[in-house]
Amino acid sequence: MNKRRPKQSKGILDQEREAAEMMSRVPAGVLGLRLRRARTLQGLSVRDVASRASLSKTSVVRLEQGHDVHPLTVVKVCAVLGLHLAGITGSQAAGDAAATAHHKADDRWYDMTDFGAGPLGGVERPLTPAERKSCAEGGTAVALLLLKSRLTTGRLLPTVLELYSASPTRSHAGEEFVYVLCGKLTLCIEGVVHTLSEGEAMTFWSEEEHSYAPAPDSPTMPVQVLSVRIDEKRSRPRRSTSKPL
């Protein structure tokens, strides 16, 4: 006599088939990296996720490393992370695009020392070099362009600095990379002066007091510098009570 399958089983099988179909939309390695990013952003260890999903740590590790896993394993991990499987398998998973761009029309210049005052000139549009120079004549020492080419949950904060005169001394947690786009830069870090010409770069611990200035013999003015730093607010995950793997 055949036993009737419980109604719950059909629901699980449907869920499994749906999950398998969604997983086929994205390579397993990409799916694993997306889930790992989501986990680390929430400050969870592999042990945390495995425990909450009633899975083995090996299953979670295999998933994140891009190995083939049972579709319900992915469903359980997504549930723990508060993610929709349809979103995490989409082209722009859970609002976290794989890449973002900054275009010229996106340019908005700010006073580096008074960012909260809004865009220079009070206009929501790119400023011409002449307009930026006029702002400098009005007291702006360093104009700052905040680039939009930043990942939604990423830690890198790219900006362009346009130096008309010396900046105030700054200090903030993390690391910073600077590359001179044009002109000649004087970078002072903890009282030590470094001079960088066009095409030269430096990386430093940005919690050390530092300031930027055009070098006295800079061949062009203003001096433009690409700065990329780690956004410390995004690199500090929520505290977990479980021990890491």
TINUPA-403216 format. One record per residue (C-alpha): y, z, x; residue number from 1. Coordinates in pm, 1 decimal. Example, Ala and Ser with C-alpha at 12.3 -4.5 7.8 and 13.67 -1.06 7.14 Angstrom:
BEGIN
[miti [-450.0, 780.0, 1230.0], 1]
[miti [-106.0, 714.0, 1367.0], 2]
This chain:
BEGIN
[miti [0.0, 0.0, 0.0], 1]
[miti [333.3, -103.8, 147.2], 2]
[miti [592.2, 169.0, 166.0], 3]
[miti [933.8, 84.1, 32.1], 4]
[miti [1195.1, 76.2, 307.8], 5]
[miti [1469.3, 335.7, 256.7], 6]
[miti [1800.9, 191.6, 135.5], 7]
[miti [1971.9, 332.8, 445.8], 8]
[miti [1763.8, 109.5, 675.8], 9]
[miti [1902.3, -209.5, 522.8], 10]
[miti [2254.3, -88.3, 589.9], 11]
[miti [2170.3, -17.5, 952.3], 12]
[miti [2008.2, -359.3, 995.6], 13]
[miti [2312.5, -531.1, 846.5], 14]
[miti [2537.3, -331.8, 1077.1], 15]
[miti [2323.1, -428.3, 1373.9], 16]
[miti [2335.3, -798.9, 1287.9], 17]
[miti [2711.0, -786.6, 1236.2], 18]
[miti [2759.1, -608.1, 1568.6], 19]
[miti [2538.3, -860.5, 1750.1], 20]
[miti [2741.7, -1148.9, 1605.6], 21]
[miti [3070.8, -992.4, 1715.9], 22]
[miti [2934.6, -913.9, 2063.3], 23]
[miti [2845.2, -1281.4, 2107.5], 24]
[miti [3218.0, -1365.5, 2098.7], 25]
[miti [3294.8, -1207.7, 2435.5], 26]
[miti [3099.4, -1187.9, 2765.6], 27]
[miti [2918.1, -857.3, 2812.7], 28]
[miti [3109.0, -785.9, 3134.8], 29]
[miti [3445.6, -827.2, 2961.1], 30]
[miti [3337.0, -607.9, 2670.2], 31]
[miti [3220.6, -339.7, 2912.0], 32]
[miti [3551.7, -339.6, 3099.7], 33]
[miti [3750.1, -316.3, 2775.4], 34]
[miti [3548.5, -14.8, 2664.0], 35]
[miti [3581.9, 146.7, 3006.9], 36]
[miti [3962.7, 101.0, 2994.6], 37]
[miti [3971.8, 259.4, 2649.7], 38]
[miti [3757.6, 552.1, 2765.3], 39]
[miti [3959.8, 628.7, 3078.2], 40]
[miti [4287.7, 591.7, 2888.9], 41]
[miti [4167.6, 868.6, 2655.4], 42]
[miti [4070.0, 1089.6, 2948.5], 43]
[miti [3700.9, 1089.0, 2856.8], 44]
[miti [3412.3, 1089.5, 3102.9], 45]
[miti [3090.9, 894.2, 3057.6], 46]
[miti [2924.1, 1227.1, 2980.2], 47]
[miti [3178.1, 1295.3, 2703.1], 48]
[miti [3117.6, 960.0, 2533.5], 49]
[miti [2740.2, 979.0, 2569.3], 50]
[miti [2729.7, 1328.2, 2419.6], 51]
[miti [2953.9, 1246.2, 2124.9], 52]
[miti [2768.8, 920.3, 2053.2], 53]
[miti [2422.1, 1078.3, 2089.9], 54]
[miti [2340.1, 832.7, 2367.7], 55]
[miti [2214.3, 869.8, 2720.8], 56]
[miti [2464.0, 845.9, 3005.7], 57]
[miti [2259.4, 553.7, 3137.0], 58]
[miti [2322.0, 357.7, 2815.4], 59]
[miti [2699.0, 406.7, 2840.5], 60]
[miti [2702.3, 315.5, 3210.7], 61]
[miti [2495.4, 0.8, 3147.0], 62]
[miti [2732.3, -99.8, 2867.4], 63]
[miti [3041.1, -57.5, 3085.1], 64]
[miti [2876.5, -247.0, 3370.9], 65]
[miti [2812.7, -549.7, 3149.1], 66]
[miti [2437.5, -520.1, 3101.2], 67]
[miti [2267.1, -614.1, 2776.3], 68]
[miti [2249.4, -316.4, 2542.3], 69]
[miti [2144.4, -261.2, 2182.7], 70]
[miti [2424.6, -358.2, 1940.2], 71]
[miti [2418.5, -13.4, 1780.8], 72]
[miti [2499.9, 135.2, 2122.4], 73]
[miti [2829.3, -53.6, 2114.8], 74]
[miti [2892.8, 53.6, 1754.7], 75]
[miti [2842.6, 419.8, 1846.6], 76]
[miti [3067.4, 402.1, 2154.0], 77]
[miti [3341.8, 227.9, 1953.9], 78]
[miti [3318.6, 501.6, 1689.2], 79]
[miti [3367.3, 771.6, 1953.7], 80]
[miti [3668.3, 588.8, 2100.8], 81]
[miti [3821.7, 519.5, 1760.4], 82]
[miti [3796.2, 143.0, 1805.6], 83]
[miti [3705.4, -131.9, 1561.0], 84]
[miti [3436.7, -358.5, 1701.9], 85]
[miti [3615.6, -662.1, 1557.3], 86]
[miti [3923.7, -566.8, 1757.7], 87]
[miti [3750.4, -489.8, 2086.6], 88]
[miti [3566.5, -824.4, 2074.5], 89]
[miti [3877.0, -1026.2, 1982.5], 90]
[miti [4090.9, -1232.5, 2218.6], 91]
[miti [4353.1, -956.4, 2224.6], 92]
[miti [4134.1, -650.9, 2202.1], 93]
[miti [4283.0, -361.9, 2008.2], 94]
[miti [4635.1, -484.2, 2082.8], 95]
[miti [4564.6, -474.6, 2456.3], 96]
[miti [4612.1, -834.5, 2566.0], 97]
[miti [4434.0, -947.5, 2881.2], 98]
[miti [4761.6, -1083.4, 3016.7], 99]
[miti [5130.9, -1070.8, 2930.0], 100]
[miti [5417.9, -1289.6, 3047.7], 101]
[miti [5792.0, -1251.6, 3099.7], 102]
[miti [6005.0, -1558.4, 3030.0], 103]
[miti [6366.8, -1625.8, 3119.2], 104]
[miti [6469.7, -1577.6, 2756.7], 105]
[miti [6332.7, -1221.4, 2780.8], 106]
[miti [6582.7, -1121.7, 3051.1], 107]
[miti [6779.4, -807.5, 2966.5], 108]
[miti [6982.3, -645.7, 3246.0], 109]
[miti [7060.7, -272.5, 3254.4], 110]
[miti [7251.6, -31.9, 3474.7], 111]
[miti [6973.7, 139.7, 3672.6], 112]
[miti [7157.1, 473.0, 3663.8], 113]
[miti [7245.0, 453.4, 3293.7], 114]
[miti [6949.6, 278.2, 3132.3], 115]
[miti [6999.9, 457.8, 2801.9], 116]
[miti [7337.6, 287.7, 2751.7], 117]
[miti [7159.9, -33.8, 2656.5], 118]
[miti [7186.2, -384.6, 2801.1], 119]
[miti [7476.3, -463.5, 3033.8], 120]
[miti [7769.7, -614.0, 2849.8], 121]
[miti [7628.8, -484.4, 2522.6], 122]
[miti [7457.9, -816.4, 2448.1], 123]
[miti [7092.0, -882.0, 2366.1], 124]
[miti [7055.5, -1195.6, 2577.6], 125]
[miti [7018.4, -1298.4, 2941.0], 126]
[miti [7334.5, -1257.1, 3149.4], 127]
[miti [7461.1, -1520.9, 3388.5], 128]
[miti [7511.8, -1425.7, 3755.5], 129]
[miti [7888.6, -1431.4, 3693.6], 130]
[miti [7852.0, -1189.9, 3401.4], 131]
[miti [7638.2, -953.3, 3610.2], 132]
[miti [7895.4, -969.3, 3891.6], 133]
[miti [8164.0, -877.0, 3642.7], 134]
[miti [7960.0, -570.4, 3539.8], 135]
[miti [7928.3, -477.4, 3907.4], 136]
[miti [8304.9, -498.5, 3946.6], 137]
[miti [8322.7, -258.6, 3652.4], 138]
[miti [8112.7, -0.1, 3833.3], 139]
[miti [7745.7, -103.8, 3811.3], 140]
[miti [7595.5, -45.7, 4156.0], 141]
[miti [7244.1, -170.0, 4074.7], 142]
[miti [7155.0, -400.3, 3786.0], 143]
[miti [6795.8, -364.1, 3666.7], 144]
[miti [6579.5, -624.1, 3493.4], 145]
[miti [6279.2, -468.3, 3319.8], 146]
[miti [6010.5, -737.5, 3317.4], 147]
[miti [5799.5, -774.5, 3003.4], 148]
[miti [5495.6, -883.5, 3203.1], 149]
[miti [5337.5, -543.9, 3152.9], 150]
[miti [4997.4, -467.6, 3001.3], 151]
[miti [5005.1, -258.9, 2684.8], 152]
[miti [4795.6, 18.9, 2834.7], 153]
[miti [4860.3, -71.7, 3199.1], 154]
[miti [5015.0, 147.3, 3466.9], 155]
[miti [5221.2, -107.3, 3660.4], 156]
[miti [5594.0, -121.0, 3585.2], 157]
[miti [5753.5, -437.4, 3734.1], 158]
[miti [6131.7, -467.0, 3764.0], 159]
[miti [6392.0, -670.8, 3952.8], 160]
[miti [6677.3, -480.8, 4118.2], 161]
[miti [7005.1, -657.1, 4187.5], 162]
[miti [7198.9, -454.3, 4444.6], 163]
[miti [7577.6, -474.6, 4467.4], 164]
[miti [7620.3, -141.2, 4646.9], 165]
[miti [7410.3, 164.2, 4737.0], 166]
[miti [7204.2, 325.5, 4463.9], 167]
[miti [7192.5, 701.2, 4404.0], 168]
[miti [6901.5, 884.8, 4566.1], 169]
[miti [6592.9, 876.7, 4343.8], 170]
[miti [6255.0, 1049.8, 4324.8], 171]
[miti [5970.2, 996.3, 4079.3], 172]
[miti [5595.2, 1050.4, 4088.9], 173]
[miti [5363.6, 771.4, 4202.6], 174]
[miti [5379.7, 475.7, 4438.7], 175]
[miti [5630.9, 193.7, 4464.2], 176]
[miti [5612.0, -153.8, 4614.6], 177]
[miti [5928.4, -348.6, 4696.1], 178]
[miti [5961.6, -712.9, 4801.2], 179]
[miti [6294.1, -867.8, 4900.2], 180]
[miti [6356.1, -1181.1, 4698.0], 181]
[miti [6688.3, -1268.8, 4859.8], 182]
[miti [6932.6, -1107.4, 5097.8], 183]
[miti [6867.5, -813.3, 5326.4], 184]
[miti [6775.4, -466.2, 5202.7], 185]
[miti [6831.8, -120.3, 5346.2], 186]
[miti [6572.4, 119.7, 5206.8], 187]
[miti [6619.1, 487.7, 5293.9], 188]
[miti [6312.1, 711.1, 5245.6], 189]
[miti [6347.1, 1081.8, 5326.3], 190]
[miti [6638.9, 1006.9, 5557.5], 191]
[miti [6458.7, 730.7, 5747.4], 192]
[miti [6627.4, 391.5, 5714.4], 193]
[miti [6413.3, 76.9, 5686.1], 194]
[miti [6563.8, -270.8, 5691.8], 195]
[miti [6382.2, -553.3, 5514.9], 196]
[miti [6480.5, -918.5, 5517.5], 197]
[miti [6400.8, -1183.9, 5258.8], 198]
[miti [6023.2, -1221.3, 5218.9], 199]
[miti [5947.3, -875.9, 5360.7], 200]
[miti [5792.1, -586.5, 5169.6], 201]
[miti [5718.8, -215.0, 5180.7], 202]
[miti [5505.8, 32.9, 4983.5], 203]
[miti [5590.6, 404.0, 4977.0], 204]
[miti [5524.8, 729.5, 4792.7], 205]
[miti [5808.3, 732.3, 4542.9], 206]
[miti [5819.0, 1110.9, 4501.0], 207]
[miti [5985.5, 1104.6, 4843.0], 208]
[miti [6361.8, 1082.2, 4796.9], 209]
[miti [6472.3, 721.3, 4838.9], 210]
[miti [6764.7, 489.1, 4781.7], 211]
[miti [6837.2, 117.6, 4804.0], 212]
[miti [7141.7, -63.1, 4939.7], 213]
[miti [7243.4, -409.2, 5057.5], 214]
[miti [7228.4, -422.7, 5436.3], 215]
[miti [7578.8, -451.3, 5590.0], 216]
[miti [7483.2, -785.6, 5744.1], 217]
[miti [7301.2, -925.4, 5439.3], 218]
[miti [7340.9, -1305.2, 5441.7], 219]
[miti [7365.1, -1316.5, 5060.3], 220]
[miti [7506.3, -1092.1, 4791.2], 221]
[miti [7385.2, -944.4, 4571.3], 222]
[miti [7049.3, -849.2, 4721.0], 223]
[miti [6757.9, -902.5, 4483.6], 224]
[miti [6439.7, -697.3, 4511.7], 225]
[miti [6114.5, -703.8, 4316.9], 226]
[miti [5997.2, -347.2, 4255.9], 227]
[miti [5653.2, -262.0, 4118.1], 228]
[miti [5569.8, 102.0, 4060.8], 229]
[miti [5302.2, 301.7, 3887.0], 230]
[miti [5410.2, 449.3, 3555.9], 231]
[miti [5296.1, 807.8, 3606.4], 232]
[miti [5314.0, 886.1, 3233.6], 233]
[miti [5037.3, 634.3, 3170.5], 234]
[miti [4825.9, 738.2, 3467.5], 235]
[miti [4784.5, 1095.0, 3349.9], 236]
[miti [4484.6, 1099.4, 3110.8], 237]
[miti [4432.5, 1361.1, 2843.8], 238]
[miti [4243.1, 1661.5, 2972.4], 239]
[miti [3873.4, 1674.1, 2892.3], 240]
[miti [3674.7, 1993.6, 2853.7], 241]
[miti [3352.5, 1830.3, 2971.8], 242]
[miti [3253.2, 1786.8, 3332.9], 243]
[miti [3286.5, 1429.6, 3465.1], 244]
[miti [2978.5, 1228.4, 3546.9], 245]
